[in-house]
């Protein structure tokens, strides 16, 4: 999988948080039988 912020190839497993070198906090979730990587740090609900 690739980091959505920097494009670096990261080895991330399902339902685990991963701290990328670029500062992004990633989580991999399975949606409709596909693994999707999302950046948790840029969540719009955070203040």
PDBQT receptor file of N, H, CA, C and O in Angstrom, charges set to zero:
ATOM      1  N   UNK A   1       0.852  -1.175   0.000  1.00  0.00    +0.000 N 
ATOM      2  CA  UNK A   1       0.000   0.000   0.000  1.00  0.00    +0.000 C 
ATOM      3  C   UNK A   1       0.901   1.241   0.000  1.00  0.00    +0.000 C 
ATOM      4  O   UNK A   1       2.046   1.195   0.448  1.00  0.00    +0.000 OA
ATOM      5  N   UNK A   2       0.361   2.336  -0.507  1.00  0.00    +0.000 N 
ATOM      6  H   UNK A   2      -0.569   2.374  -0.870  1.00  0.00    +0.000 HD
ATOM      7  CA  UNK A   2       1.102   3.591  -0.557  1.00  0.00    +0.000 C 
ATOM      8  C   UNK A   2       0.486   4.610   0.395  1.00  0.00    +0.000 C 
ATOM      9  O   UNK A   2      -0.729   4.656   0.584  1.00  0.00    +0.000 OA
ATOM     10  N   UNK A   3       1.341   5.412   0.979  1.00  0.00    +0.000 N 
ATOM     11  H   UNK A   3       2.328   5.374   0.826  1.00  0.00    +0.000 HD
ATOM     12  CA  UNK A   3       0.879   6.498   1.846  1.00  0.00    +0.000 C 
ATOM     13  C   UNK A   3       0.173   7.542   0.978  1.00  0.00    +0.000 C 
ATOM     14  O   UNK A   3       0.734   7.975  -0.029  1.00  0.00    +0.000 OA
ATOM     15  N   UNK A   4      -1.058   7.960   1.347  1.00  0.00    +0.000 N 
ATOM     16  H   UNK A   4      -1.514   7.608   2.165  1.00  0.00    +0.000 HD
ATOM     17  CA  UNK A   4      -1.763   8.952   0.527  1.00  0.00    +0.000 C 
ATOM     18  C   UNK A   4      -1.138  10.348   0.583  1.00  0.00    +0.000 C 
ATOM     19  O   UNK A   4      -1.408  11.175  -0.288  1.00  0.00    +0.000 OA
ATOM     20  N   UNK A   5      -0.312  10.621   1.589  1.00  0.00    +0.000 N 
ATOM     21  H   UNK A   5      -0.093   9.949   2.297  1.00  0.00    +0.000 HD
ATOM     22  CA  UNK A   5       0.289  11.951   1.733  1.00  0.00    +0.000 C 
ATOM     23  C   UNK A   5       1.595  12.076   0.950  1.00  0.00    +0.000 C 
ATOM     24  O   UNK A   5       1.791  13.051   0.224  1.00  0.00    +0.000 OA
ATOM     25  N   UNK A   6       2.498  11.086   1.094  1.00  0.00    +0.000 N 
ATOM     26  H   UNK A   6       2.339  10.294   1.683  1.00  0.00    +0.000 HD
ATOM     27  CA  UNK A   6       3.814  11.200   0.461  1.00  0.00    +0.000 C 
ATOM     28  C   UNK A   6       4.050  10.185  -0.657  1.00  0.00    +0.000 C 
ATOM     29  O   UNK A   6       5.008  10.323  -1.417  1.00  0.00    +0.000 OA
ATOM     30  N   UNK A   7       3.189   9.162  -0.770  1.00  0.00    +0.000 N 
ATOM     31  H   UNK A   7       2.411   9.049  -0.152  1.00  0.00    +0.000 HD
ATOM     32  CA  UNK A   7       3.334   8.171  -1.824  1.00  0.00    +0.000 C 
ATOM     33  C   UNK A   7       4.325   7.065  -1.517  1.00  0.00    +0.000 C 
ATOM     34  O   UNK A   7       4.583   6.216  -2.370  1.00  0.00    +0.000 OA
ATOM     35  N   UNK A   8       4.885   7.057  -0.318  1.00  0.00    +0.000 N 
ATOM     36  H   UNK A   8       4.676   7.747   0.375  1.00  0.00    +0.000 HD
ATOM     37  CA  UNK A   8       5.857   6.040   0.073  1.00  0.00    +0.000 C 
ATOM     38  C   UNK A   8       5.167   4.690   0.245  1.00  0.00    +0.000 C 
ATOM     39  O   UNK A   8       4.041   4.625   0.739  1.00  0.00    +0.000 OA
ATOM     40  N   UNK A   9       5.836   3.616  -0.158  1.00  0.00    +0.000 N 
ATOM     41  H   UNK A   9       6.750   3.668  -0.559  1.00  0.00    +0.000 HD
ATOM     42  CA  UNK A   9       5.303   2.269   0.009  1.00  0.00    +0.000 C 
ATOM     43  C   UNK A   9       5.416   1.876   1.480  1.00  0.00    +0.000 C 
ATOM     44  O   UNK A   9       6.515   1.857   2.034  1.00  0.00    +0.000 OA
ATOM     45  N   UNK A  10       4.277   1.563   2.118  1.00  0.00    +0.000 N 
ATOM     46  H   UNK A  10       3.384   1.579   1.668  1.00  0.00    +0.000 HD
ATOM     47  CA  UNK A  10       4.257   1.202   3.531  1.00  0.00    +0.000 C 
ATOM     48  C   UNK A  10       3.688  -0.198   3.691  1.00  0.00    +0.000 C 
ATOM     49  O   UNK A  10       2.808  -0.615   2.937  1.00  0.00    +0.000 OA
ATOM     50  N   UNK A  11       4.197  -0.909   4.671  1.00  0.00    +0.000 N 
ATOM     51  H   UNK A  11       4.911  -0.570   5.283  1.00  0.00    +0.000 HD
ATOM     52  CA  UNK A  11       3.722  -2.251   4.978  1.00  0.00    +0.000 C 
ATOM     53  C   UNK A  11       2.776  -2.137   6.167  1.00  0.00    +0.000 C 
ATOM     54  O   UNK A  11       3.220  -2.077   7.314  1.00  0.00    +0.000 OA
ATOM     55  N   UNK A  12       1.480  -2.106   5.898  1.00  0.00    +0.000 N 
ATOM     56  H   UNK A  12       1.119  -2.154   4.966  1.00  0.00    +0.000 HD
ATOM     57  CA  UNK A  12       0.481  -1.898   6.935  1.00  0.00    +0.000 C 
ATOM     58  C   UNK A  12      -0.528  -3.039   6.878  1.00  0.00    +0.000 C 
ATOM     59  O   UNK A  12      -0.911  -3.495   5.801  1.00  0.00    +0.000 OA
ATOM     60  N   UNK A  13      -0.946  -3.486   8.046  1.00  0.00    +0.000 N 
ATOM     61  H   UNK A  13      -0.634  -3.116   8.921  1.00  0.00    +0.000 HD
ATOM     62  CA  UNK A  13      -1.925  -4.564   8.127  1.00  0.00    +0.000 C 
ATOM     63  C   UNK A  13      -3.293  -3.991   8.473  1.00  0.00    +0.000 C 
ATOM     64  O   UNK A  13      -3.402  -2.859   8.944  1.00  0.00    +0.000 OA
ATOM     65  N   UNK A  14      -4.324  -4.776   8.238  1.00  0.00    +0.000 N 
ATOM     66  H   UNK A  14      -4.236  -5.696   7.856  1.00  0.00    +0.000 HD
ATOM     67  CA  UNK A  14      -5.706  -4.337   8.444  1.00  0.00    +0.000 C 
ATOM     68  C   UNK A  14      -5.961  -3.989   9.908  1.00  0.00    +0.000 C 
ATOM     69  O   UNK A  14      -5.532  -4.712  10.808  1.00  0.00    +0.000 OA
ATOM     70  N   UNK A  15      -6.659  -2.881  10.142  1.00  0.00    +0.000 N 
ATOM     71  H   UNK A  15      -7.007  -2.294   9.412  1.00  0.00    +0.000 HD
ATOM     72  CA  UNK A  15      -7.090  -2.394  11.458  1.00  0.00    +0.000 C 
ATOM     73  C   UNK A  15      -5.938  -2.035  12.391  1.00  0.00    +0.000 C 
ATOM     74  O   UNK A  15      -6.106  -2.079  13.610  1.00  0.00    +0.000 OA
ATOM     75  N   UNK A  16      -4.778  -1.684  11.852  1.00  0.00    +0.000 N 
ATOM     76  H   UNK A  16      -4.642  -1.648  10.862  1.00  0.00    +0.000 HD
ATOM     77  CA  UNK A  16      -3.644  -1.242  12.654  1.00  0.00    +0.000 C 
ATOM     78  C   UNK A  16      -3.284   0.193  12.290  1.00  0.00    +0.000 C 
ATOM     79  O   UNK A  16      -3.366   0.586  11.126  1.00  0.00    +0.000 OA
ATOM     80  N   UNK A  17      -2.885   0.969  13.293  1.00  0.00    +0.000 N 
ATOM     81  H   UNK A  17      -2.818   0.649  14.238  1.00  0.00    +0.000 HD
ATOM     82  CA  UNK A  17      -2.386   2.320  13.044  1.00  0.00    +0.000 C 
ATOM     83  C   UNK A  17      -0.921   2.248  12.642  1.00  0.00    +0.000 C 
ATOM     84  O   UNK A  17      -0.181   1.395  13.131  1.00  0.00    +0.000 OA
ATOM     85  N   UNK A  18      -0.500   3.147  11.747  1.00  0.00    +0.000 N 
ATOM     86  H   UNK A  18      -1.101   3.841  11.350  1.00  0.00    +0.000 HD
ATOM     87  CA  UNK A  18       0.872   3.179  11.265  1.00  0.00    +0.000 C 
ATOM     88  C   UNK A  18       1.315   4.630  11.191  1.00  0.00    +0.000 C 
ATOM     89  O   UNK A  18       0.626   5.458  10.595  1.00  0.00    +0.000 OA
ATOM     90  N   UNK A  19       2.457   4.946  11.789  1.00  0.00    +0.000 N 
ATOM     91  H   UNK A  19       3.016   4.273  12.273  1.00  0.00    +0.000 HD
ATOM     92  CA  UNK A  19       3.030   6.294  11.723  1.00  0.00    +0.000 C 
ATOM     93  C   UNK A  19       4.029   6.340  10.577  1.00  0.00    +0.000 C 
ATOM     94  O   UNK A  19       5.077   5.697  10.634  1.00  0.00    +0.000 OA
ATOM     95  N   UNK A  20       3.706   7.098   9.545  1.00  0.00    +0.000 N 
ATOM     96  H   UNK A  20       2.855   7.621   9.499  1.00  0.00    +0.000 HD
ATOM     97  CA  UNK A  20       4.586   7.230   8.388  1.00  0.00    +0.000 C 
ATOM     98  C   UNK A  20       5.689   8.242   8.697  1.00  0.00    +0.000 C 
ATOM     99  O   UNK A  20       5.552   9.054   9.612  1.00  0.00    +0.000 OA
ATOM    100  N   UNK A  21       6.767   8.192   7.943  1.00  0.00    +0.000 N 
ATOM    101  H   UNK A  21       6.878   7.532   7.200  1.00  0.00    +0.000 HD
ATOM    102  CA  UNK A  21       7.885   9.121   8.146  1.00  0.00    +0.000 C 
ATOM    103  C   UNK A  21       7.509  10.565   7.838  1.00  0.00    +0.000 C 
ATOM    104  O   UNK A  21       8.120  11.496   8.363  1.00  0.00    +0.000 OA
ATOM    105  N   UNK A  22       6.499  10.752   6.985  1.00  0.00    +0.000 N 
ATOM    106  H   UNK A  22       6.002   9.996   6.559  1.00  0.00    +0.000 HD
ATOM    107  CA  UNK A  22       6.098  12.115   6.609  1.00  0.00    +0.000 C 
ATOM    108  C   UNK A  22       5.220  12.763   7.669  1.00  0.00    +0.000 C 
ATOM    109  O   UNK A  22       4.876  13.939   7.541  1.00  0.00    +0.000 OA
ATOM    110  N   UNK A  23       4.846  12.024   8.720  1.00  0.00    +0.000 N 
ATOM    111  H   UNK A  23       5.125  11.069   8.824  1.00  0.00    +0.000 HD
ATOM    112  CA  UNK A  23       4.033  12.578   9.790  1.00  0.00    +0.000 C 
ATOM    113  C   UNK A  23       2.578  12.161   9.739  1.00  0.00    +0.000 C 
ATOM    114  O   UNK A  23       1.809  12.490  10.643  1.00  0.00    +0.000 OA
ATOM    115  N   UNK A  24       2.188  11.445   8.704  1.00  0.00    +0.000 N 
ATOM    116  H   UNK A  24       2.813  11.177   7.970  1.00  0.00    +0.000 HD
ATOM    117  CA  UNK A  24       0.803  10.986   8.588  1.00  0.00    +0.000 C 
ATOM    118  C   UNK A  24       0.572   9.795   9.512  1.00  0.00    +0.000 C 
ATOM    119  O   UNK A  24       1.453   8.956   9.695  1.00  0.00    +0.000 OA
ATOM    120  N   UNK A  25      -0.617   9.735  10.087  1.00  0.00    +0.000 N 
ATOM    121  H   UNK A  25      -1.333  10.417   9.938  1.00  0.00    +0.000 HD
ATOM    122  CA  UNK A  25      -1.022   8.592  10.903  1.00  0.00    +0.000 C 
ATOM    123  C   UNK A  25      -2.045   7.828  10.072  1.00  0.00    +0.000 C 
ATOM    124  O   UNK A  25      -3.148   8.315   9.828  1.00  0.00    +0.000 OA
ATOM    125  N   UNK A  26      -1.669   6.625   9.640  1.00  0.00    +0.000 N 
ATOM    126  H   UNK A  26      -0.772   6.229   9.839  1.00  0.00    +0.000 HD
ATOM    127  CA  UNK A  26      -2.486   5.866   8.702  1.00  0.00    +0.000 C 
ATOM    128  C   UNK A  26      -3.200   4.721   9.389  1.00  0.00    +0.000 C 
ATOM    129  O   UNK A  26      -2.708   4.174  10.376  1.00  0.00    +0.000 OA
ATOM    130  N   UNK A  27      -4.360   4.359   8.867  1.00  0.00    +0.000 N 
ATOM    131  H   UNK A  27      -4.760   4.803   8.065  1.00  0.00    +0.000 HD
ATOM    132  CA  UNK A  27      -5.078   3.166   9.294  1.00  0.00    +0.000 C 
ATOM    133  C   UNK A  27      -5.571   2.470   8.026  1.00  0.00    +0.000 C 
ATOM    134  O   UNK A  27      -6.009   3.122   7.079  1.00  0.00    +0.000 OA
ATOM    135  N   UNK A  28      -5.495   1.151   8.021  1.00  0.00    +0.000 N 
ATOM    136  H   UNK A  28      -5.139   0.621   8.791  1.00  0.00    +0.000 HD
ATOM    137  CA  UNK A  28      -5.985   0.360   6.896  1.00  0.00    +0.000 C 
ATOM    138  C   UNK A  28      -7.269  -0.333   7.323  1.00  0.00    +0.000 C 
ATOM    139  O   UNK A  28      -7.283  -1.072   8.307  1.00  0.00    +0.000 OA
ATOM    140  N   UNK A  29      -8.334  -0.097   6.592  1.00  0.00    +0.000 N 
ATOM    141  H   UNK A  29      -8.322   0.503   5.792  1.00  0.00    +0.000 HD
ATOM    142  CA  UNK A  29      -9.626  -0.712   6.882  1.00  0.00    +0.000 C 
ATOM    143  C   UNK A  29     -10.130  -1.410   5.624  1.00  0.00    +0.000 C 
ATOM    144  O   UNK A  29      -9.786  -1.035   4.503  1.00  0.00    +0.000 OA
ATOM    145  N   UNK A  30     -10.951  -2.430   5.837  1.00  0.00    +0.000 N 
ATOM    146  H   UNK A  30     -11.231  -2.735   6.748  1.00  0.00    +0.000 HD
ATOM    147  CA  UNK A  30     -11.515  -3.170   4.717  1.00  0.00    +0.000 C 
ATOM    148  C   UNK A  30     -12.931  -2.670   4.454  1.00  0.00    +0.000 C 
ATOM    149  O   UNK A  30     -13.802  -2.754   5.320  1.00  0.00    +0.000 OA
ATOM    150  N   UNK A  31     -13.148  -2.148   3.249  1.00  0.00    +0.000 N 
ATOM    151  H   UNK A  31     -12.441  -2.080   2.546  1.00  0.00    +0.000 HD
ATOM    152  CA  UNK A  31     -14.456  -1.651   2.847  1.00  0.00    +0.000 C 
ATOM    153  C   UNK A  31     -14.841  -2.363   1.558  1.00  0.00    +0.000 C 
ATOM    154  O   UNK A  31     -14.130  -2.285   0.555  1.00  0.00    +0.000 OA
ATOM    155  N   UNK A  32     -15.971  -3.057   1.596  1.00  0.00    +0.000 N 
ATOM    156  H   UNK A  32     -16.548  -3.120   2.410  1.00  0.00    +0.000 HD
ATOM    157  CA  UNK A  32     -16.450  -3.826   0.439  1.00  0.00    +0.000 C 
ATOM    158  C   UNK A  32     -15.373  -4.761  -0.095  1.00  0.00    +0.000 C 
ATOM    159  O   UNK A  32     -15.138  -4.823  -1.302  1.00  0.00    +0.000 OA
ATOM    160  N   UNK A  33     -14.719  -5.488   0.806  1.00  0.00    +0.000 N 
ATOM    161  H   UNK A  33     -14.910  -5.438   1.786  1.00  0.00    +0.000 HD
ATOM    162  CA  UNK A  33     -13.697  -6.499   0.492  1.00  0.00    +0.000 C 
ATOM    163  C   UNK A  33     -12.440  -5.908  -0.142  1.00  0.00    +0.000 C 
ATOM    164  O   UNK A  33     -11.646  -6.648  -0.723  1.00  0.00    +0.000 OA
ATOM    165  N   UNK A  34     -12.239  -4.581  -0.042  1.00  0.00    +0.000 N 
ATOM    166  H   UNK A  34     -12.884  -3.980   0.429  1.00  0.00    +0.000 HD
ATOM    167  CA  UNK A  34     -11.016  -3.943  -0.524  1.00  0.00    +0.000 C 
ATOM    168  C   UNK A  34     -10.344  -3.249   0.647  1.00  0.00    +0.000 C 
ATOM    169  O   UNK A  34     -11.014  -2.650   1.488  1.00  0.00    +0.000 OA
ATOM    170  N   UNK A  35      -9.021  -3.328   0.703  1.00  0.00    +0.000 N 
ATOM    171  H   UNK A  35      -8.477  -3.815   0.020  1.00  0.00    +0.000 HD
ATOM    172  CA  UNK A  35      -8.260  -2.680   1.766  1.00  0.00    +0.000 C 
ATOM    173  C   UNK A  35      -8.010  -1.224   1.375  1.00  0.00    +0.000 C 
ATOM    174  O   UNK A  35      -7.441  -0.947   0.319  1.00  0.00    +0.000 OA
ATOM    175  N   UNK A  36      -8.437  -0.304   2.228  1.00  0.00    +0.000 N 
ATOM    176  H   UNK A  36      -8.899  -0.529   3.086  1.00  0.00    +0.000 HD
ATOM    177  CA  UNK A  36      -8.317   1.130   1.961  1.00  0.00    +0.000 C 
ATOM    178  C   UNK A  36      -7.458   1.753   3.051  1.00  0.00    +0.000 C 
ATOM    179  O   UNK A  36      -7.663   1.487   4.235  1.00  0.00    +0.000 OA
ATOM    180  N   UNK A  37      -6.487   2.587   2.652  1.00  0.00    +0.000 N 
ATOM    181  H   UNK A  37      -6.320   2.803   1.690  1.00  0.00    +0.000 HD
ATOM    182  CA  UNK A  37      -5.620   3.282   3.607  1.00  0.00    +0.000 C 
ATOM    183  C   UNK A  37      -6.103   4.717   3.732  1.00  0.00    +0.000 C 
ATOM    184  O   UNK A  37      -6.284   5.408   2.729  1.00  0.00    +0.000 OA
ATOM    185  N   UNK A  38      -6.314   5.167   4.972  1.00  0.00    +0.000 N 
ATOM    186  H   UNK A  38      -6.167   4.606   5.787  1.00  0.00    +0.000 HD
ATOM    187  CA  UNK A  38      -6.790   6.529   5.219  1.00  0.00    +0.000 C 
ATOM    188  C   UNK A  38      -5.869   7.211   6.223  1.00  0.00    +0.000 C 
ATOM    189  O   UNK A  38      -5.283   6.563   7.090  1.00  0.00    +0.000 OA
ATOM    190  N   UNK A  39      -5.752   8.533   6.090  1.00  0.00    +0.000 N 
ATOM    191  H   UNK A  39      -6.228   9.060   5.385  1.00  0.00    +0.000 HD
ATOM    192  CA  UNK A  39      -4.946   9.340   7.007  1.00  0.00    +0.000 C 
ATOM    193  C   UNK A  39      -5.840   9.785   8.157  1.00  0.00    +0.000 C 
ATOM    194  O   UNK A  39      -6.778  10.553   7.943  1.00  0.00    +0.000 OA
ATOM    195  N   UNK A  40      -5.568   9.319   9.367  1.00  0.00    +0.000 N 
ATOM    196  H   UNK A  40      -4.805   8.696   9.541  1.00  0.00    +0.000 HD
ATOM    197  CA  UNK A  40      -6.386   9.620  10.536  1.00  0.00    +0.000 C 
ATOM    198  C   UNK A  40      -6.119  11.035  11.035  1.00  0.00    +0.000 C 
ATOM    199  O   UNK A  40      -7.007  11.663  11.612  1.00  0.00    +0.000 OA
ATOM    200  N   UNK A  41      -4.919  11.539  10.824  1.00  0.00    +0.000 N 
ATOM    201  H   UNK A  41      -4.198  11.028  10.356  1.00  0.00    +0.000 HD
ATOM    202  CA  UNK A  41      -4.531  12.844  11.350  1.00  0.00    +0.000 C 
ATOM    203  C   UNK A  41      -5.314  13.985  10.701  1.00  0.00    +0.000 C 
ATOM    204  O   UNK A  41      -5.520  15.019  11.337  1.00  0.00    +0.000 OA
ATOM    205  N   UNK A  42      -5.750  13.826   9.469  1.00  0.00    +0.000 N 
ATOM    206  H   UNK A  42      -5.583  12.986   8.952  1.00  0.00    +0.000 HD
ATOM    207  CA  UNK A  42      -6.470  14.883   8.759  1.00  0.00    +0.000 C 
ATOM    208  C   UNK A  42      -7.979  14.739   8.883  1.00  0.00    +0.000 C 
ATOM    209  O   UNK A  42      -8.713  15.206   8.013  1.00  0.00    +0.000 OA
ATOM    210  N   UNK A  43      -8.454  14.104   9.944  1.00  0.00    +0.000 N 
ATOM    211  H   UNK A  43      -7.858  13.724  10.651  1.00  0.00    +0.000 HD
ATOM    212  CA  UNK A  43      -9.887  13.929  10.144  1.00  0.00    +0.000 C 
ATOM    213  C   UNK A  43     -10.528  15.289  10.401  1.00  0.00    +0.000 C 
ATOM    214  O   UNK A  43     -10.018  16.064  11.210  1.00  0.00    +0.000 OA
ATOM    215  N   UNK A  44     -11.628  15.588   9.731  1.00  0.00    +0.000 N 
ATOM    216  H   UNK A  44     -12.042  14.958   9.073  1.00  0.00    +0.000 HD
ATOM    217  CA  UNK A  44     -12.250  16.912   9.825  1.00  0.00    +0.000 C 
ATOM    218  C   UNK A  44     -12.876  17.170  11.187  1.00  0.00    +0.000 C 
ATOM    219  O   UNK A  44     -13.088  18.328  11.543  1.00  0.00    +0.000 OA
ATOM    220  N   UNK A  45     -13.179  16.134  11.958  1.00  0.00    +0.000 N 
ATOM    221  H   UNK A  45     -13.006  15.193  11.668  1.00  0.00    +0.000 HD
ATOM    222  CA  UNK A  45     -13.802  16.314  13.257  1.00  0.00    +0.000 C 
ATOM    223  C   UNK A  45     -12.832  16.700  14.362  1.00  0.00    +0.000 C 
ATOM    224  O   UNK A  45     -13.269  17.089  15.445  1.00  0.00    +0.000 OA
ATOM    225  N   UNK A  46     -11.520  16.604  14.120  1.00  0.00    +0.000 N 
ATOM    226  H   UNK A  46     -11.166  16.288  13.240  1.00  0.00    +0.000 HD
ATOM    227  CA  UNK A  46     -10.531  16.945  15.148  1.00  0.00    +0.000 C 
ATOM    228  C   UNK A  46     -10.444  18.449  15.334  1.00  0.00    +0.000 C 
ATOM    229  O   UNK A  46     -10.674  19.221  14.403  1.00  0.00    +0.000 OA
ATOM    230  N   UNK A  47     -10.111  18.850  16.545  1.00  0.00    +0.000 N 
ATOM    231  H   UNK A  47      -9.924  18.223  17.301  1.00  0.00    +0.000 HD
ATOM    232  CA  UNK A  47      -9.912  20.277  16.819  1.00  0.00    +0.000 C 
ATOM    233  C   UNK A  47      -8.536  20.501  17.381  1.00  0.00    +0.000 C 
ATOM    234  O   UNK A  47      -8.169  21.638  17.680  1.00  0.00    +0.000 OA
TER     235      UNK A  47
